[in-house]
Amino acid sequence: MSPFQLSVLFFLQLAMILSVCRAVGWVAVRIGQPQVVGEMIAGVVLGPSVLGMLVPELHGRLFPAASKPILFAVCQTGLVIYMFLVGVEFDVALIRSRLRSAAWVSLSGILVPFVLGAGAAFFLAPHWPLFSTRTGVLEGMLFLGAAMSVTAFPMLARIIYERGLTGTSLGTLALAAGSIDDAVAWCVLAVVIASFSGDPTVAIVAIGGGLAYVAVVRFVGAPVLRFLAAKTERAGGMSHAMLGTTLSLVMLGAWFTDFIGIYAVFGAFILGVAVPKGFFAKALHDHLEKMTAAFLLPLFFVYSGLNTKIGLLLSPQLLGVTLLLLVLAILGKGVACAAAAWMHGESPRESLAIGALMNARGLMELIILNIGLERGVITPTLFTMLVVMAIATTLMATPAFNQIQRAP
């Protein structure tokens, strides 16, 4: 296809993606689920699992292979901005206020699912097509462990906000534990990606470069951001020039971490954490959140859906493996986090509520899975299994949390 034909097709893809995501998201909200859950399902609907199976010719015309690089580039831009906003909302003060309980809940929510995921990789990989031939046993164990350990931190924060629990004991503990949890899981994933090349030099450059980037953000980026924040507050609002300057820094950070072999979203997230809280952070959120959530992220859900092939799991054995991974995911996060909260002084109801929230994987899981698939760590089969797991655990979170909150 010519560049002109691809651009024409891209606009049609956009119209279809946004329409279906809004429609399925509307249904999700009506039945008590977050909008993001509907958009995750919409991505699978537009992929080969549903549309491609029902009307393969239409699906082939609408999403030809030649168009996937364009979708990938645009959705990566959305992910970078989204992860920057996640970093902006990452509140270190929350961790300090409930450090002891949050550390134990987070530690349980990392170690238990990590051990279960790594164990599953060790025992299942020799018998099932879960990892690429280039993936070593240790790398496969680390990747699946990290994938099992992640929490849907942004969704967790939104549920807490919508239920009026911000600042409460439950809300503070859940947010603090979820933020620690995800930070550690992403660090493990960075190590996996850095080591996947099999060349120690590449791994050293990636890990060393990542540490250097954190230092540069801490000692150079943070003062620059404080200067921009002060200037924005004095002006009473964020100008186009200020927003453009900030986004330039975000893209530069994303480029550097991608260049050294980690992944673009790491650079964006770390820079976001350095943004000073207050007027500047709120202005960034107000300017970027709606466009990112309503326009760019749906493209990522559909790109993930294009790589999700439910047909790969139709054998009873593979369905059994998928169910096993789902059970391990629930035990590792939901049950382990609830038990840790209860053992460290939380009430039974609040402990169960924390377990329900921490068990959701959401968008964060899809990001990890797409990194694994793109870098050739996992196969489409395992990708599909874990997408099913991510959707199922995310679907469970809100109803379970609501039911626990309503309990006497």
C-alpha positions as CSV (number, residue, x, y, z in Angstrom):
1,M,0.0,0.0,0.0
2,S,1.2,3.5,-0.8
3,P,1.6,6.1,2.0
4,F,-1.5,7.9,0.8
5,Q,-3.6,4.7,0.9
6,L,-2.3,4.0,4.4
7,S,-3.2,7.4,5.6
8,V,-6.7,7.2,4.2
9,L,-7.1,3.7,5.8
10,F,-5.7,5.1,9.1
11,F,-8.6,7.6,9.5
12,L,-11.1,4.8,8.8
13,Q,-9.4,2.7,11.5
14,L,-9.5,5.6,13.9
15,A,-13.3,6.1,13.4
16,M,-13.9,2.4,13.8
17,I,-11.7,2.0,16.9
18,L,-13.0,5.0,18.7
19,S,-16.7,4.1,18.0
20,V,-16.4,0.5,19.1
21,C,-14.4,1.4,22.2
22,R,-16.9,4.1,23.2
23,A,-19.8,1.7,22.6
24,V,-18.4,-1.3,24.5
25,G,-17.1,1.1,27.2
26,W,-20.6,2.5,27.6
27,V,-22.0,-1.0,28.1
28,A,-19.3,-1.7,30.7
29,V,-20.1,1.4,32.7
30,R,-23.8,0.5,32.6
31,I,-23.1,-2.8,34.2
32,G,-20.8,-1.3,36.9
33,Q,-17.4,-1.7,35.3
34,P,-14.9,1.0,34.6
35,Q,-14.7,2.4,31.0
36,V,-11.2,1.0,30.6
37,V,-12.5,-2.6,31.0
38,G,-14.9,-2.1,28.1
39,E,-12.1,-0.7,26.0
40,M,-9.9,-3.7,26.8
41,I,-12.7,-6.0,25.6
42,A,-13.3,-3.8,22.6
43,G,-9.7,-4.3,21.5
44,V,-10.2,-8.1,21.5
45,V,-13.6,-7.7,19.7
46,L,-11.8,-5.8,16.8
47,G,-9.0,-8.3,16.6
48,P,-8.8,-11.7,15.0
49,S,-10.6,-13.4,17.9
50,V,-14.0,-11.9,17.1
51,L,-14.1,-9.6,14.0
52,G,-11.5,-11.6,12.2
53,M,-13.3,-14.9,12.9
54,L,-16.8,-13.6,12.0
55,V,-15.9,-11.5,8.9
56,P,-12.3,-12.3,8.0
57,E,-12.3,-10.5,4.7
58,L,-13.5,-7.2,6.4
59,H,-11.0,-7.6,9.1
60,G,-8.2,-8.2,6.6
61,R,-9.2,-5.0,4.7
62,L,-9.6,-2.9,7.8
63,F,-6.4,-4.0,9.6
64,P,-3.9,-5.2,6.9
65,A,-0.4,-6.0,8.1
66,A,1.0,-3.0,6.4
67,S,-1.0,-0.7,8.7
68,K,0.2,-2.1,12.0
69,P,3.4,-0.1,12.2
70,I,1.4,3.2,12.0
71,L,-1.0,2.0,14.8
72,F,2.0,0.9,16.8
73,A,3.8,4.3,16.5
74,V,0.7,6.3,17.5
75,C,-0.3,4.0,20.3
76,Q,3.3,4.1,21.7
77,T,3.0,7.9,21.8
78,G,-0.2,7.5,23.8
79,L,1.5,5.1,26.2
80,V,4.4,7.4,26.8
81,I,2.1,10.3,27.7
82,Y,-0.1,8.0,29.8
83,M,2.9,6.6,31.8
84,F,4.2,10.1,32.3
85,L,0.8,11.0,33.9
86,V,1.0,7.9,36.0
87,G,4.3,9.2,37.3
88,V,2.9,12.6,37.9
89,E,0.2,11.1,40.1
90,F,2.7,8.9,41.9
91,D,2.7,10.3,45.4
92,V,5.8,9.4,47.5
93,A,4.1,11.0,50.6
94,L,1.4,8.3,50.5
95,I,4.1,5.6,50.9
96,R,5.7,7.4,53.8
97,S,2.4,7.8,55.6
98,R,1.6,4.0,55.6
99,L,5.1,2.6,55.0
100,R,5.0,-0.4,57.3
101,S,1.6,-1.8,56.2
102,A,2.1,-0.8,52.6
103,A,5.5,-2.4,52.5
104,W,4.1,-5.7,53.8
105,V,1.1,-5.7,51.5
106,S,3.2,-4.8,48.5
107,L,5.9,-7.3,49.4
108,S,3.3,-10.0,49.6
109,G,1.7,-8.8,46.3
110,I,5.1,-9.0,44.6
111,L,6.8,-12.1,46.1
112,V,3.9,-14.5,46.1
113,P,2.7,-13.9,42.5
114,F,6.3,-13.7,41.3
115,V,7.1,-17.1,42.8
116,L,3.9,-18.6,41.4
117,G,4.5,-17.1,38.0
118,A,8.2,-18.1,37.9
119,G,7.3,-21.6,39.1
120,A,4.6,-21.9,36.4
121,A,7.1,-20.8,33.7
122,F,9.6,-23.3,34.9
123,F,7.2,-26.3,34.9
124,L,5.0,-25.3,31.9
125,A,7.5,-23.9,29.4
126,P,9.1,-27.3,28.4
127,H,5.6,-28.7,27.5
128,W,3.7,-25.7,26.1
129,P,4.5,-23.0,23.5
130,L,4.8,-20.1,26.0
131,F,8.2,-18.5,25.2
132,S,10.2,-18.0,22.1
133,T,13.1,-20.2,21.3
134,R,15.5,-17.3,22.2
135,T,14.1,-17.0,25.7
136,G,16.1,-18.8,28.4
137,V,14.5,-20.5,31.3
138,L,15.6,-17.8,33.8
139,E,14.3,-15.0,31.5
140,G,11.0,-16.8,31.0
141,M,10.6,-17.2,34.8
142,L,11.5,-13.5,35.5
143,F,9.1,-12.3,32.8
144,L,6.1,-14.3,33.9
145,G,6.8,-13.5,37.5
146,A,6.9,-9.8,36.8
147,A,3.7,-10.1,34.6
148,M,1.9,-11.8,37.5
149,S,3.1,-9.2,40.0
150,V,1.8,-6.0,38.3
151,T,-1.3,-4.1,39.6
152,A,-3.6,-1.8,37.7
153,F,-2.4,1.2,39.7
154,P,-4.2,3.9,37.7
155,M,-7.5,2.0,37.9
156,L,-7.0,1.4,41.6
157,A,-6.5,5.1,42.1
158,R,-9.7,5.9,40.0
159,I,-11.9,3.5,42.0
160,I,-10.6,5.0,45.3
161,Y,-11.3,8.5,44.0
162,E,-14.8,7.7,42.7
163,R,-15.7,6.0,46.0
164,G,-14.6,9.0,48.0
165,L,-11.8,7.0,49.8
166,T,-9.0,9.3,49.0
167,G,-7.2,10.2,52.2
168,T,-8.9,7.4,54.2
169,S,-6.9,4.6,55.8
170,L,-8.1,2.1,53.2
171,G,-7.4,4.4,50.2
172,T,-4.0,5.5,51.4
173,L,-2.9,1.9,52.1
174,A,-4.1,0.6,48.8
175,L,-2.5,3.4,46.8
176,A,0.8,3.2,48.7
177,A,1.0,-0.6,48.3
178,G,0.0,-0.5,44.6
179,S,2.6,2.1,43.8
180,I,5.4,0.2,45.5
181,D,4.2,-3.0,43.8
182,D,4.2,-1.6,40.3
183,A,7.6,0.2,40.7
184,V,9.3,-3.1,41.7
185,A,7.5,-5.1,38.9
186,W,8.7,-2.6,36.3
187,C,12.2,-2.7,37.7
188,V,12.2,-6.5,37.3
189,L,10.9,-6.2,33.8
190,A,13.6,-3.7,32.9
191,V,16.2,-6.3,34.0
192,V,14.5,-9.0,31.9
193,I,14.5,-6.8,28.8
194,A,18.1,-5.6,29.4
195,S,19.3,-9.2,29.7
196,F,17.3,-10.7,26.8
197,S,19.9,-9.8,24.2
198,G,22.2,-12.4,25.7
199,D,25.1,-10.0,25.3
200,P,26.3,-8.9,28.8
201,T,27.5,-5.6,27.3
202,V,24.0,-4.7,26.2
203,A,22.6,-5.5,29.6
204,I,25.2,-3.4,31.3
205,V,24.6,-0.5,29.0
206,A,20.8,-0.8,29.6
207,I,21.0,-1.1,33.4
208,G,23.8,1.4,33.8
209,G,22.1,3.8,31.4
210,G,18.9,3.4,33.3
211,L,20.6,4.3,36.6
212,A,22.3,7.2,35.0
213,Y,19.0,8.4,33.6
214,V,17.4,8.3,37.1
215,A,20.3,10.4,38.4
216,V,20.0,12.9,35.6
217,V,16.3,13.3,36.2
218,R,16.9,13.6,40.0
219,F,19.7,16.2,39.8
220,V,19.0,18.0,36.5
221,G,15.4,17.2,35.4
222,A,13.8,17.9,38.7
223,P,15.2,21.4,39.1
224,V,14.2,22.2,35.5
225,L,10.7,20.9,36.2
226,R,10.5,23.0,39.4
227,F,11.4,26.1,37.4
228,L,8.7,25.3,34.8
229,A,6.2,24.7,37.6
230,A,7.0,28.0,39.3
231,K,6.8,29.9,36.0
232,T,3.4,28.2,35.2
233,E,2.0,29.1,38.6
234,R,3.1,32.7,38.3
235,A,1.4,32.9,35.0
236,G,-1.8,31.5,36.4
237,G,-2.0,28.7,33.9
238,M,-0.1,26.5,31.4
239,S,0.8,28.1,28.1
240,H,1.2,26.3,24.8
241,A,5.0,26.9,25.0
242,M,5.2,25.5,28.5
243,L,3.2,22.4,27.6
244,G,5.3,21.9,24.5
245,T,8.6,22.2,26.5
246,T,7.4,19.6,29.0
247,L,6.3,17.2,26.3
248,S,9.7,17.6,24.6
249,L,11.3,16.5,27.8
250,V,9.0,13.5,28.1
251,M,9.7,12.4,24.5
252,L,13.5,12.9,25.1
253,G,13.3,10.7,28.2
254,A,11.3,8.1,26.3
255,W,13.8,8.1,23.5
256,F,16.8,7.7,25.8
257,T,15.4,4.7,27.7
258,D,14.3,3.1,24.5
259,F,17.7,3.8,22.9
260,I,19.6,2.1,25.8
261,G,17.4,-1.0,25.4
262,I,14.9,-0.7,28.3
263,Y,11.6,0.7,27.0
264,A,10.2,4.2,26.3
265,V,7.6,4.1,29.0
266,F,10.2,3.8,31.7
267,G,11.7,7.2,30.8
268,A,8.3,8.8,30.8
269,F,7.3,7.4,34.1
270,I,10.5,8.4,35.9
271,L,10.3,11.9,34.6
272,G,6.6,12.1,35.7
273,V,7.6,11.1,39.3
274,A,10.0,14.1,39.3
275,V,7.2,16.6,38.5
276,P,6.5,18.7,41.6
277,K,3.0,18.1,43.0
278,G,0.5,20.9,43.1
279,F,-0.6,23.5,40.5
280,F,1.8,22.3,37.7
281,A,0.9,18.7,38.1
282,K,-2.8,19.4,38.0
283,A,-2.4,21.6,34.9
284,L,-0.5,18.8,33.1
285,H,-3.2,16.3,34.1
286,D,-6.0,18.7,32.9
287,H,-4.3,19.3,29.5
288,L,-3.2,15.7,28.7
289,E,-5.5,13.2,30.5
290,K,-8.7,13.5,28.4
291,M,-7.0,13.4,25.0
292,T,-4.8,10.5,26.0
293,A,-7.6,8.5,27.6
294,A,-10.2,9.2,24.9
295,F,-8.1,9.2,21.8
296,L,-4.7,7.6,22.1
297,L,-5.2,4.7,24.6
298,P,-8.0,3.1,22.6
299,L,-5.5,2.6,19.8
300,F,-3.3,0.7,22.2
301,F,-6.2,-1.6,23.3
302,V,-7.0,-2.4,19.7
303,Y,-3.3,-3.0,18.8
304,S,-3.2,-5.4,21.7
305,G,-6.4,-7.0,20.4
306,L,-4.8,-7.5,17.0
307,N,-2.2,-9.7,18.7
308,T,-4.7,-11.6,20.8
309,K,-5.9,-14.8,19.1
310,I,-8.4,-16.7,21.3
311,G,-8.4,-19.4,18.7
312,L,-4.9,-20.4,19.9
313,L,-6.4,-21.5,23.2
314,L,-9.3,-23.7,21.9
315,S,-7.7,-27.0,22.9
316,P,-8.8,-28.3,26.3
317,Q,-5.1,-28.5,27.4
318,L,-4.3,-24.9,26.6
319,L,-7.6,-23.7,28.2
320,G,-6.5,-25.6,31.3
321,V,-3.2,-23.8,31.3
322,T,-5.0,-20.5,31.0
323,L,-7.3,-21.3,33.9
324,L,-4.3,-22.4,35.9
325,L,-2.6,-19.0,35.3
326,L,-5.8,-17.2,36.2
327,V,-6.1,-19.1,39.5
328,L,-2.4,-18.5,40.3
329,A,-2.9,-14.8,39.5
330,I,-5.8,-14.5,41.9
331,L,-4.1,-16.4,44.7
332,G,-0.8,-14.5,44.3
333,K,-2.3,-11.0,44.3
334,G,-5.8,-11.0,45.8
335,V,-5.4,-13.6,48.5
336,A,-1.8,-12.8,49.4
337,C,-2.4,-9.1,49.7
338,A,-5.6,-9.5,51.7
339,A,-3.8,-11.9,54.1
340,A,-0.9,-9.5,54.5
341,A,-3.2,-6.6,55.3
342,W,-5.1,-8.6,57.8
343,M,-1.9,-9.9,59.5
344,H,-0.7,-6.3,59.9
345,G,-3.7,-4.9,61.7
346,E,-6.3,-4.1,59.1
347,S,-9.9,-5.2,59.6
348,P,-11.1,-8.3,57.7
349,R,-13.4,-6.1,55.4
350,E,-10.6,-3.6,54.6
351,S,-8.2,-6.5,54.0
352,L,-10.5,-8.1,51.5
353,A,-11.1,-4.8,49.8
354,I,-7.3,-4.2,49.4
355,G,-7.0,-7.7,48.0
356,A,-9.8,-7.1,45.5
357,L,-8.1,-3.9,44.3
358,M,-4.6,-5.2,44.1
359,N,-5.7,-8.2,42.1
360,A,-6.7,-6.1,39.0
361,R,-4.1,-5.9,36.3
362,G,-5.7,-3.7,33.7
363,L,-3.8,-1.6,31.3
364,M,-0.5,-2.0,33.1
365,E,-0.6,-5.7,32.3
366,L,-1.2,-5.1,28.7
367,I,1.8,-2.8,28.5
368,I,4.0,-5.5,29.9
369,L,2.6,-8.1,27.6
370,N,3.1,-6.0,24.5
371,I,6.7,-5.3,25.5
372,G,7.3,-9.1,25.9
373,L,5.7,-9.9,22.5
374,E,7.4,-7.1,20.7
375,R,10.8,-8.0,22.1
376,G,10.3,-11.7,21.3
377,V,10.3,-12.9,24.9
378,I,6.8,-14.6,24.7
379,T,4.7,-16.3,22.1
380,P,1.3,-15.2,20.8
381,T,-0.1,-18.1,22.8
382,L,1.1,-16.9,26.2
383,F,0.3,-13.4,25.2
384,T,-3.3,-14.4,24.6
385,M,-3.4,-16.4,27.9
386,L,-2.3,-13.5,29.9
387,V,-4.6,-11.0,28.1
388,V,-7.5,-13.3,29.2
389,M,-6.1,-13.3,32.7
390,A,-5.7,-9.5,32.7
391,I,-9.3,-8.9,31.5
392,A,-10.7,-11.5,34.0
393,T,-8.9,-10.1,37.0
394,T,-9.8,-6.5,36.1
395,L,-13.5,-7.5,35.5
396,M,-13.5,-9.0,39.0
397,A,-12.1,-6.0,40.8
398,T,-15.0,-3.5,40.9
399,P,-17.8,-5.9,41.6
400,A,-15.8,-7.6,44.4
401,F,-14.8,-4.3,45.9
402,N,-18.4,-3.0,45.8
403,Q,-19.7,-6.2,47.4
404,I,-17.1,-6.0,50.2
405,Q,-17.9,-2.4,50.9
406,R,-21.6,-3.1,51.1
407,A,-21.1,-6.0,53.5
408,P,-22.2,-5.2,57.1
